[in-house]
Amino acid sequence: MQNLSTEIKAEPLVTETVAHLVSALDSALYYHSPEHTKNVLRQSIELAQEDELASRDQLLLAIAAAFHDAGFLEQRP
């Protein structure tokens, strides 16, 4: 599992998306903050590991978690 965590942390779709959220997300957003995204990402990985999901599924889940608030970079409801 350690290798997978390292792989997820090195995945550009995850790292670059989170970095972009940190630098460009509107600071007026209280709930949908970079910290929220990081928390969702962390919890998703923990739950996927507990459920013993396949490595590829864990990676896809981490990518989805990283992207889940990316829409707020373009427009707010």
NORBELGI-V999480 format. One record per residue. N is the residue number from 1. SS is DSSP state (alpha for helix, beta for strand, coil for the rest). OMEGA is omega in whole degrees, 0 to 359 (NA if undefined). D_LAST is the distance of its C-alpha to the last C-alpha in Angstrom with 2 decimals. Layout:
((N & SS & OMEGA & D_LAST) (N & SS & OMEGA & D_LAST))
//
This chain:
((1 & coil & 180 & 37.95) (2 & alpha & 180 & 38.23) (3 & alpha & 179 & 38.34) (4 & alpha & 178 & 35.15) (5 & alpha & 178 & 33.33) (6 & alpha & 179 & 34.73) (7 & alpha & 179 & 33.68) (8 & alpha & 181 & 30.07) (9 & alpha & 179 & 30.05) (10 & alpha & 182 & 31.52) (11 & coil & 182 & 29.21) (12 & alpha & 179 & 27.55) (13 & alpha & 178 & 24.44) (14 & alpha & 187 & 23.97) (15 & alpha & 182 & 25.34) (16 & alpha & 178 & 23.84) (17 & alpha & 179 & 20.28) (18 & alpha & 179 & 20.65) (19 & alpha & 179 & 22.35) (20 & alpha & 177 & 19.64) (21 & alpha & 180 & 17.01) (22 & alpha & 186 & 19.59) (23 & alpha & 190 & 20.17) (24 & alpha & 182 & 16.89) (25 & coil & 181 & 14.01) (26 & coil & 182 & 12.79) (27 & coil & 178 & 15.23) (28 & coil & 177 & 13.24) (29 & coil & 183 & 11.28) (30 & coil & 185 & 13.77) (31 & coil & 184 & 13.43) (32 & coil & 182 & 12.03) (33 & coil & 175 & 14.99) (34 & alpha & 179 & 17.68) (35 & alpha & 177 & 19.92) (36 & alpha & 180 & 17.72) (37 & alpha & 179 & 17.83) (38 & alpha & 179 & 21.56) (39 & alpha & 178 & 22.11) (40 & alpha & 179 & 20.55) (41 & alpha & 180 & 22.66) (42 & alpha & 182 & 25.75) (43 & alpha & 178 & 25.51) (44 & alpha & 180 & 24.93) (45 & alpha & 180 & 28.01) (46 & alpha & 181 & 30.05) (47 & alpha & 178 & 29.39) (48 & alpha & 178 & 30.08) (49 & alpha & 177 & 33.31) (50 & alpha & 181 & 34.31) (51 & coil & 178 & 33.85) (52 & coil & 175 & 35.83) (53 & coil & 177 & 33.49) (54 & coil & 182 & 34.98) (55 & alpha & 180 & 34.37) (56 & alpha & 179 & 32.40) (57 & alpha & 177 & 30.11) (58 & alpha & 179 & 29.58) (59 & alpha & 178 & 28.74) (60 & alpha & 178 & 26.25) (61 & alpha & 178 & 24.62) (62 & alpha & 178 & 24.48) (63 & alpha & 179 & 22.85) (64 & alpha & 179 & 20.16) (65 & alpha & 180 & 19.64) (66 & alpha & 184 & 19.46) (67 & alpha & 193 & 16.79) (68 & coil & 177 & 14.60) (69 & coil & 183 & 12.03) (70 & alpha & 178 & 12.83) (71 & alpha & 179 & 9.68) (72 & alpha & 175 & 8.30) (73 & alpha & 184 & 11.32) (74 & coil & 182 & 10.22) (75 & coil & 176 & 6.66) (76 & coil & 179 & 3.82) (77 & coil & NA & 0.00))
//
